[in-house]
């Protein structure tokens, strides 16, 4: 899996993110909305950095992602580019019908944006 392959997932509704539990070290999988933007995959956390999955990846940014039955390793990072952040927020709002009369929904305006870049440089045990 390379970054160039991510565009094939743009129309998929969900991805599955597996983090390592920050306390137990055990795999923790969630189903979550996502968008593909500039060869990266982005998720948004309405719970901001209080969400378990965000707390987990802040401790260990090496994760796995599964989209359309394909699983690949990735490295997570909080987004600090304001232009890309706005583009990602708009893509999420359009994809998941989070637009309101006055623009983006509260979730689309305020959720924490987290980016994921595919990585071929580390391995996790196979996870199902």
Buried (B, 14 or more C-beta within 10 A) or exposed (E): BEBEEBEEBBEEEEBBBBBBBBEEEEBBBBEBBBBBBEEBBBBBBEEEEEBBBBBBBBEEBBBBBBBEEEBBBBBBBBBEEEEBBEBBBBBBBEBBEBEEEEEBBEBBEEBBBBBBBBBEEEEEEEEE
